[in-house]
């Protein structure tokens, strides 16, 4: 009897994992399809439209998958509520702090200087909007149905690792090296996932994720000029890349530790959904 019970639980967990993989593949397909449809548009508007389309489509896709898993959208943490805006703002402030700390460490230990780019307010505002939309899409696609359904069935840390690997693989498909994908995006996924599980929703992670990317862009750390542009001293290019990654792992490790140690209110403590 016990063995039959274990087999049933294992089958339920495998089915959930397969559904999550299918969901993530469909979200990626939405992104690819949208990109193909908008390839002739002006880049800025194409990126904004693609991000919006993919975010909305991923949310709509969550509805049938939630029903398939016998979960509500509330249990997935993707429904907006009264506290959503406040959580996004708090997440954004934390994300800017992390991005600022990372850049400060790189500035201290690296071999870089900053150059003003004199971007217009409109360019900065559009970049902010773009990173907010893209963060919303990624949090819905990876930290909504995918992470929460797995965390209910197999536990939060196993779910975190699986989603971090999938998140890294999507970034590899987007042109990242395996080091950038796993040590960069994968570690970031652990932070955003932990923030999701600790707050039982994607609102704070959306702000956190958007602020990290926007902050990196502002400081010229995304290989494109932001408010500033980074100039690396000649001959230190490779060493500087190593310093950037080491500083990244330090600040992300610190942020993950603080989120892990932060005490939860009773209303935010996770409840396991029966198999």
C-alpha positions, 0 to 999 in steps of 0.5 A: 500500500505504501509503495502504491502511495509513493508511486502515485505521488511520484506520478503526480509530481512528474505530471506537474513537471511535464506541464511546467516544461510545456508551459515554458516552451509555449511561453518561449514560442510566444516570444519567438512568434511575436518577434517574427511578426514584429521584425520589420517594426522600428526597434524601440516600438517592436521591443515594447510591443513584443514585451507587452504581447508576450506578457499578456499572452503568458498571463492568458496561458496561465489560466488553462494551466492553472485549471489543469493543475487545479490551482487558482490564479491567486495561488499562483500569485499573478493576480493584482491586488490592493498591495500590488503597486506598493510591492512593485515600488518596494521591489524597485527600490531594492533592485536599484540598491542592488544594481547600485551596490554592484556598480559601486564594487565594479567601479572600485575594483575594476578598471573603468570610467564613466562617460555621460551620454546626454540621453533625452528624457524620452529615451530614458522613460522608454527604456524604463518602460521596456525593462518593466514590461520585460520583467513582467513577462519573465516573472509571469512566465517563470515565477507564476505558474511554473515556479508556484505549481512546482513548489507546491508539489516538490518543494520550494528549493527543488522548484527553484533549481529547475526554474533557474535552469530553464531560465538560464537555457532560455537566455542561452537560446537568446545568445548568452554564453553558458557562463552568462546564462547560468552564473548570471541569469540563473543566479538572478532567477534564484533571487527573483524566485525566492522573492516570489516565494517569500511574498507569495506573488510576482509583484515585488519580483517584477519591481526587483527584476525591472530595477536591476535591469534598468539600473544596469542599463543606466550605468552602461553595464548592458553593452549599450549606452545608458545614462552613462557609458562604461569605458574599460581601460585598454588591456583590462577587458578580460579581467574587467569581465571577471571582476563584474561577474565576481561582484555580481555573485557577491551582491546577488548572494547577499540579496538572496541571504537577506531575503532568505533570513527576512522573517515572514508574516504568518499570512505569507507562510507557504501552504503545501497543496496536497498531491 
